[in-house]
Amino acid sequence: LVVWPPLAAPRRDVVVTDELLVTAVHDTLAKLVTLSPVQKLYLPKSFRQHFPNKWSHRVCIETYMANALRLRLYVPEISSEILSLCIQEMLKIDVDIAEEDAESSDTEEPDSAESTARPDVEEGQFSFDDVGTIEEDDGQPGTDARAKLDAMMLLMLGLVRETMAGPDKDRIPLVTLLIREFERFILPTFQTRHVQFLLFYACSFS
């Protein structure tokens, strides 16, 4: 097999980081979508099938979701499907947290429950003071449900903040989608206590 022009030897002074690899993948995907627009029809189904389940490691879920949100920047046609999928996956973890809290409250001593509660935050309330500080307290890094939901909420809250600071042509579709997801999934879901703050946060912008 003759290759022409000859392949250049790899440069030893170039450090290939994870960010460079991720950027290369997104650039390649963007070019494929440009060359074959019909591929856009298959992306939502693919992302839904391969989205990490709620038992996956936090880093796996966070990385997958971050790249899914990045995809919508150059494939805006599937933006609503991606955001809807992320919200639905967040709801699964949110409900699990509520069930765990309910089970622990039945077996936990009153004194121990009071000692672990924050005096300035009601039980189940999302606090913006916790943004940027993801803690895992079950002794198994990456497996705590609260840390997973925190990471997902940070990504979505950042997207909401960035979008709501932009023009109305970007703000209105996002608010419309959040209201629709609130009516379709969040409101009928029993014991969800955190995901609805995405809509509340968006409504806080004038």
Backbone hydrogen bonds in HBPLUS format (Angstrom, degrees):
<---DONOR---> <-ACCEPTOR-->    atom                        ^
c    i                          cat <-CA-CA->   ^        H-A-AA   ^      H-
h    n   atom  resd res      DA  || num        DHA   H-A  angle D-A-AA Bond
n    s   type  num  typ     dist DA aas  dist angle  dist       angle   num
A0021-LEU N   A0017-THR O   3.12 MM   4  6.46 157.9  2.17 150.3 156.0     1
A0022-VAL N   A0018-ASP O   2.89 MM   4  6.13 162.1  1.92 152.3 157.3     2
A0023-THR N   A0019-GLU O   2.87 MM   4  6.01 161.5  1.91 147.1 152.6     3
A0024-ALA N   A0020-LEU O   2.94 MM   4  6.12 154.1  2.01 143.8 150.8     4
A0025-VAL N   A0021-LEU O   3.00 MM   4  6.29 152.7  2.07 146.9 154.0     5
A0026-HIS N   A0022-VAL O   2.98 MM   4  6.29 162.3  2.01 153.2 157.6     6
A0027-ASP N   A0023-THR O   2.86 MM   4  6.06 157.8  1.91 149.6 156.2     7
A0028-THR N   A0024-ALA O   2.95 MM   4  6.11 157.1  2.01 144.2 150.4     8
A0029-LEU N   A0025-VAL O   2.89 MM   4  6.13 161.0  1.93 150.5 156.0     9
A0030-ALA N   A0026-HIS O   2.85 MM   4  6.01 156.2  1.90 148.4 154.9    10
A0031-LYS N   A0027-ASP O   3.07 MM   4  6.30 151.9  2.15 143.1 150.0    11
A0032-LEU N   A0028-THR O   2.96 MM   4  6.25 154.6  2.02 149.2 156.5    12
A0033-VAL N   A0029-LEU O   2.95 MM   4  6.17 158.7  2.00 150.2 155.4    13
A0034-THR N   A0030-ALA O   3.04 MM   4  6.21 146.3  2.16 138.2 147.6    14
A0035-LEU N   A0031-LYS O   2.90 MM   4  6.15 155.7  1.96 148.5 154.7    15
A0036-SER N   A0032-LEU O   2.82 MM   4  5.92 150.0  1.91 146.3 155.1    16
A0039-GLN N   A0036-SER O   3.03 MM   3  5.96 167.7  2.05 129.7 132.9    17
A0040-LYS N   A0037-PRO O   3.05 MM   3  5.81 163.7  2.08 120.9 125.4    18
A0041-LEU N   A0038-VAL O   3.08 MM   3  5.80 155.2  2.14 118.2 123.8    19
A0042-TYR N   A0039-GLN O   3.08 MM   3  5.49 146.2  2.20 109.1 118.0    20
A0046-SER N   A0042-TYR O   3.08 MM   4  6.25 157.3  2.13 150.0 156.9    21
A0047-PHE N   A0043-LEU O   2.90 MM   4  6.12 162.9  1.93 162.0 165.9    22
A0048-ARG N   A0044-PRO O   2.97 MM   4  6.15 152.5  2.05 146.3 154.0    23
A0049-GLN N   A0045-LYS O   3.00 MM   4  6.18 157.1  2.05 147.6 153.5    24
A0050-HIS N   A0046-SER O   3.09 MM   4  6.23 148.4  2.19 146.8 154.4    25
A0051-PHE N   A0047-PHE O   3.00 MM   4  5.74 112.9  2.47 138.0 149.4    26
A0056-SER N   A0053-ASN O   2.99 MM   3  5.57 167.2  2.00 121.8 125.6    27
A0060-CYS N   A0057-HIS O   3.08 MM   3  5.26 118.2  2.48 100.6 115.5    28
A0061-ILE N   A0057-HIS O   3.08 MM   4  6.45 162.3  2.11 158.8 163.0    29
A0058-ARG N   A0142-GLY O   2.75 MM  84  4.50 140.6  1.90 119.0 131.9    30
A0062-GLU N   A0058-ARG O   2.83 MM   4  5.98 169.9  1.84 158.6 161.9    31
A0063-THR N   A0059-VAL O   2.88 MM   4  5.87 162.8  1.91 145.5 150.5    32
A0064-TYR N   A0060-CYS O   3.04 MM   4  6.10 163.0  2.07 145.8 150.9    33
A0065-MET N   A0061-ILE O   2.99 MM   4  6.09 165.4  2.01 150.7 154.9    34
A0066-ALA N   A0062-GLU O   2.94 MM   4  6.04 157.4  1.99 145.9 152.5    35
A0067-ASN N   A0063-THR O   3.08 MM   4  6.25 157.9  2.14 147.7 152.7    36
A0068-ALA N   A0064-TYR O   2.95 MM   4  6.17 144.2  2.08 142.9 153.6    37
A0069-LEU N   A0065-MET O   2.97 MM   4  6.21 157.8  2.02 151.1 155.8    38
A0070-ARG N   A0066-ALA O   3.02 MM   4  6.21 139.3  2.19 134.2 145.9    39
A0071-LEU N   A0067-ASN O   2.97 MM   4  6.13 140.1  2.13 137.4 147.0    40
A0073-LEU N   A0070-ARG O   3.14 MM   3  5.60 159.4  2.18 111.2 117.6    41
A0074-TYR N   A0071-LEU O   3.19 MM   3  5.96 145.8  2.32 119.1 125.0    42
A0075-VAL N   A0071-LEU O   3.04 MM   4  6.12 125.8  2.34 143.7 158.3    43
A0078-ILE N   A0075-VAL O   3.24 MM   3  6.21 165.2  2.27 128.5 130.4    44
A0079-SER N   A0076-PRO O   3.16 MM   3  5.00 167.6  2.18 108.4 109.3    45
A0082-ILE N   A0078-ILE O   3.12 MM   4  6.35 158.6  2.17 154.3 159.9    46
A0083-LEU N   A0079-SER O   3.01 MM   4  6.25 168.6  2.03 157.3 160.1    47
A0084-SER N   A0080-SER O   2.94 MM   4  6.00 159.3  1.99 146.0 152.2    48
A0085-LEU N   A0081-GLU O   3.01 MM   4  6.12 157.2  2.06 142.7 148.8    49
A0086-CYS N   A0082-ILE O   3.00 MM   4  6.27 161.0  2.04 151.6 156.3    50
A0087-ILE N   A0083-LEU O   3.02 MM   4  6.24 161.1  2.06 150.5 155.1    51
A0088-GLN N   A0084-SER O   3.01 MM   4  6.23 159.9  2.05 150.7 156.0    52
A0089-GLU N   A0085-LEU O   3.01 MM   4  6.24 157.0  2.06 151.4 157.4    53
A0090-MET N   A0086-CYS O   2.97 MM   4  6.17 149.8  2.06 145.4 154.0    54
A0091-LEU N   A0087-ILE O   2.99 MM   4  6.23 148.5  2.10 145.9 154.1    55
A0092-LYS N   A0088-GLN O   3.33 MM   4  6.66 147.2  2.45 141.4 148.3    56
A0094-ASP N   A0090-MET O   2.90 MM   4  6.12 158.3  1.95 151.3 158.6    57
A0095-VAL N   A0091-LEU O   2.94 MM   4  6.11 161.7  1.98 153.7 156.2    58
A0096-ASP N   A0092-LYS O   3.22 MM   4  6.42 153.9  2.29 137.9 145.0    59
A0097-ILE N   A0093-ILE O   2.97 MM   4  6.26 154.4  2.04 152.2 158.4    60
A0098-ALA N   A0094-ASP O   3.15 MM   4  6.46 158.1  2.20 146.6 152.0    61
A0099-GLU N   A0095-VAL O   2.96 MM   4  6.24 155.5  2.02 150.5 157.1    62
A0100-GLU N   A0096-ASP O   2.90 MM   4  6.13 155.2  1.96 148.8 155.7    63
A0101-ASP N   A0097-ILE O   2.91 MM   4  6.15 156.0  1.96 150.0 156.5    64
A0102-ALA N   A0098-ALA O   2.97 MM   4  6.17 151.6  2.05 142.8 150.5    65
A0103-GLU N   A0099-GLU O   2.98 MM   4  6.21 155.4  2.04 146.6 152.7    66
A0104-SER N   A0100-GLU O   2.91 MM   4  6.09 161.2  1.95 149.3 154.8    67
A0105-SER N   A0101-ASP O   2.92 MM   4  5.99 148.7  2.02 143.0 151.0    68
A0106-ASP N   A0103-GLU O   3.26 MM   3  5.36 134.4  2.48  96.0 107.7    69
A0107-THR N   A0104-SER O   3.22 MM   3  5.26 132.0  2.47  96.0 108.0    70
A0108-GLU N   A0104-SER O   2.76 MM   4  5.61 129.6  2.01 147.8 161.2    71
A0113-ALA N   A0109-GLU O   3.12 MM   4  6.36 152.1  2.20 153.3 161.5    72
A0114-GLU N   A0110-PRO O   3.11 MM   4  6.34 152.0  2.19 146.1 152.7    73
A0115-SER N   A0111-ASP O   3.09 MM   4  6.31 147.5  2.20 143.7 152.5    74
A0121-VAL N   A0118-ARG O   3.39 MM   3  5.49 162.8  2.42 105.7 110.6    75
A0125-GLN N   A0122-GLU O   3.07 MM   3  5.47 160.5  2.11 134.7 134.4    76
A0130-ASP N   A0127-SER O   3.16 MM   3  5.74 161.1  2.20 111.5 117.0    77
A0131-VAL N   A0128-PHE O   3.27 MM   3  5.29 163.5  2.30 102.0 107.0    78
A0133-THR N   A0130-ASP O   3.03 MM   3  5.48 163.6  2.06 136.4 136.7    79
A0143-THR N   A0140-GLN O   3.10 MM   3  5.80 159.3  2.14 149.2 149.1    80
A0148-LYS N   A0144-ASP O   3.18 MM   4  6.51 152.6  2.25 147.7 155.5    81
A0149-LEU N   A0145-ALA O   2.98 MM   4  6.26 164.6  2.00 153.3 156.7    82
A0150-ASP N   A0146-ARG O   2.85 MM   4  5.99 155.0  1.91 145.4 153.2    83
A0151-ALA N   A0147-ALA O   3.03 MM   4  6.19 160.4  2.07 144.7 148.9    84
A0152-MET N   A0148-LYS O   3.06 MM   4  6.34 157.7  2.12 148.5 154.6    85
A0153-MET N   A0149-LEU O   2.78 MM   4  5.93 157.9  1.83 151.8 158.3    86
A0154-LEU N   A0150-ASP O   2.92 MM   4  6.12 154.9  1.99 148.9 155.4    87
A0155-LEU N   A0151-ALA O   3.24 MM   4  6.50 155.3  2.31 141.5 147.0    88
A0156-MET N   A0152-MET O   3.06 MM   4  6.33 164.6  2.09 150.7 154.5    89
A0157-LEU N   A0153-MET O   2.74 MM   4  5.81 162.3  1.77 154.5 160.0    90
A0158-GLY N   A0154-LEU O   3.00 MM   4  6.00 152.4  2.07 139.1 146.5    91
A0159-LEU N   A0155-LEU O   3.08 MM   4  6.33 151.0  2.16 140.8 148.7    92
A0160-VAL N   A0156-MET O   2.87 MM   4  6.16 159.4  1.92 150.1 155.7    93
A0161-ARG N   A0157-LEU O   2.86 MM   4  6.04 164.6  1.88 149.0 153.4    94
A0162-GLU N   A0158-GLY O   2.97 MM   4  6.10 163.2  2.00 147.3 151.9    95
A0163-THR N   A0159-LEU O   2.90 MM   4  6.01 160.7  1.93 149.6 155.3    96
A0164-MET N   A0160-VAL O   2.85 MM   4  5.89 167.5  1.86 154.4 158.2    97
A0165-ALA N   A0161-ARG O   3.21 MM   4  6.21 127.9  2.49 134.6 145.9    98
A0166-GLY N   A0163-THR O   2.97 MM   3  5.25 160.4  2.00 110.6 116.5    99
A0170-ASP N   A0167-PRO O   3.09 MM   3  5.71 156.1  2.15 114.8 121.6   100
A0171-ARG N   A0167-PRO O   3.09 MM   4  6.34 154.3  2.16 144.4 152.4   101
A0172-ILE N   A0168-ASP O   2.98 MM   4  5.71 172.4  1.99 147.1 149.0   102
A0175-VAL N   A0171-ARG O   3.01 MM   4  6.27 169.7  2.03 163.6 165.7   103
A0176-THR N   A0172-ILE O   2.95 MM   4  6.03 163.4  1.97 153.9 159.1   104
A0177-LEU N   A0173-PRO O   2.95 MM   4  6.08 153.2  2.02 141.5 148.4   105
A0178-LEU N   A0174-LEU O   2.92 MM   4  6.20 161.2  1.96 153.7 158.7   106
A0179-ILE N   A0175-VAL O   2.96 MM   4  6.16 159.0  2.00 151.9 157.1   107
A0180-ARG N   A0176-THR O   3.02 MM   4  6.21 156.7  2.07 143.5 150.3   108
A0181-GLU N   A0177-LEU O   2.84 MM   4  6.10 161.8  1.88 155.3 159.9   109
A0182-PHE N   A0178-LEU O   2.87 MM   4  5.97 146.4  1.99 140.6 150.4   110
A0183-GLU N   A0179-ILE O   3.04 MM   4  6.30 154.6  2.10 147.2 152.7   111
A0184-ARG N   A0180-ARG O   2.91 MM   4  6.08 156.5  1.97 149.0 156.2   112
A0185-PHE N   A0181-GLU O   2.89 MM   4  5.56 164.8  1.92 141.9 146.7   113
A0186-ILE N   A0181-GLU O   3.17 MM   5  6.52 165.3  2.19 147.4 152.0   114
A0187-LEU N   A0182-PHE O   2.76 MM   5  5.64 166.6  1.77 158.9 160.3   115
A0189-THR N   A0186-ILE O   3.18 MM   3  5.30 142.4  2.33 101.9 112.8   116
A0197-PHE N   A0194-HIS O   3.01 MM   3  5.78 162.6  2.04 122.5 128.0   117
A0198-LEU N   A0195-VAL O   3.06 MM   3  5.94 170.7  2.07 124.8 127.9   118
A0199-LEU N   A0196-GLN O   3.13 MM   3  5.65 128.3  2.42 109.9 119.7   119
A0200-PHE N   A0196-GLN O   3.28 MM   4  6.65 162.6  2.31 145.2 150.2   120
A0201-TYR N   A0197-PHE O   2.80 MM   4  5.75 154.6  1.87 139.2 145.8   121
A0202-ALA N   A0198-LEU O   3.10 MM   4  6.29 155.2  2.16 139.5 145.9   122
A0203-CYS N   A0199-LEU O   2.95 MM   4  6.20 152.8  2.03 149.2 156.7   123
A0204-SER N   A0201-TYR O   3.11 MM   3  5.17 145.8  2.23  98.5 108.8   124
A0205-PHE N   A0202-ALA O   3.30 MM   3  5.88 166.4  2.32 112.6 116.6   125
